Amino acid sequence: MGNEVYADLYFLVNASMDLLCLLITSTLLHRRTRRWRALLGAALGGVYAVAALVLEMGGAWGLLCDAAAALMICGAVFAGRGSRPSALLQAAAVFALTSVLMGGVMTALFAWLNRLQLPLESLQGDGLSVWMFALLAAVSGVLTLRGGRFLGRSRRTRSVTLLVTLFGKTVSLRAMVDSGNLLRDPVSGRSVIVVEREKLRPVLPPAFFREGRRWIPDHDTARRVRLIPAQTATGPGMLTAFLPEALTVTDRHGSLPSDYLLAPVELGGRAQGFDALIPAD
């Protein structure tokens, strides 16, 4: 007689693991997402895990279904207006590899516990109790998340190069990684890169730089404008930020498409000779 599997617990465990994998993916790819989208993606992963178990998916068909599920989950979490298919494929690949890594950590932890021959009933025999499975999943998730954050930090350098396309024009910027830049769009959750105002003159509408006049964007321009709450020298205020058509971050490890917003400001000496300050998280 086969082991009994409780669908509700199986769903919760797999959804929790998928949520951790999505957090790691977001960390490694420097992509922010709203909490409800991450929870939606995790729920989709849990539903797929139960369906795959019931339908006994395997072989090449099972691999194709797994790939499709990864795309679906990452699409629900990371896709947005103007997202590129390549960025979604990249997120799905990182998500899938993270899932494999987490499964490997779980297997290793279970093997080590068996070698210790602990007097735990849940480790006896060929099976694995539900609570022990959940515990191993939680521990492996924490370890994998910590490892993902460490790898994410190791990928960052003190400076990066930004290739920005905005309003059909492209400009290259040198940005310093700044842990003090915590600006974020409260609506989309996207982090904000603050850029020396004059460095964006080639790509922004000329009217934006007119002195002594309040800038009012036209309809087409307004679609790419966001207002970001910020603490200014005179107290709480709002920064004008722009959503680029494309933004690529390049460091010594390679280039990655990103979804940061750009806020033109007067940086003064804060940027230490760089064109912009990019968040460190």
Secondary structure, DSSP 8 states (H G I E B T S, - for coil): ------HHHHHHHHHHHHHHHHHHHHHHHT----HHHHHHHHHHHHHHHHHHHHHT--HHHHHHHHHHHHHHHHHHHH--TT--HHHHHHHHHHHHHHHHHHHHHHHHHHHHHHHHT---GGGSSS---HHHHHHHHHHHHHHHHHHHHHHHHHH--SEEEEEEEETTEEEEEEEEEETT---B-TTT--BEEEEEGGGGTTTS-GGGG-TTS-----HHHHTTEEEEEEEETTEEEEEEEE--SEEEEEETTEEEE---EEEEE--TTTTTT-SEEEE--
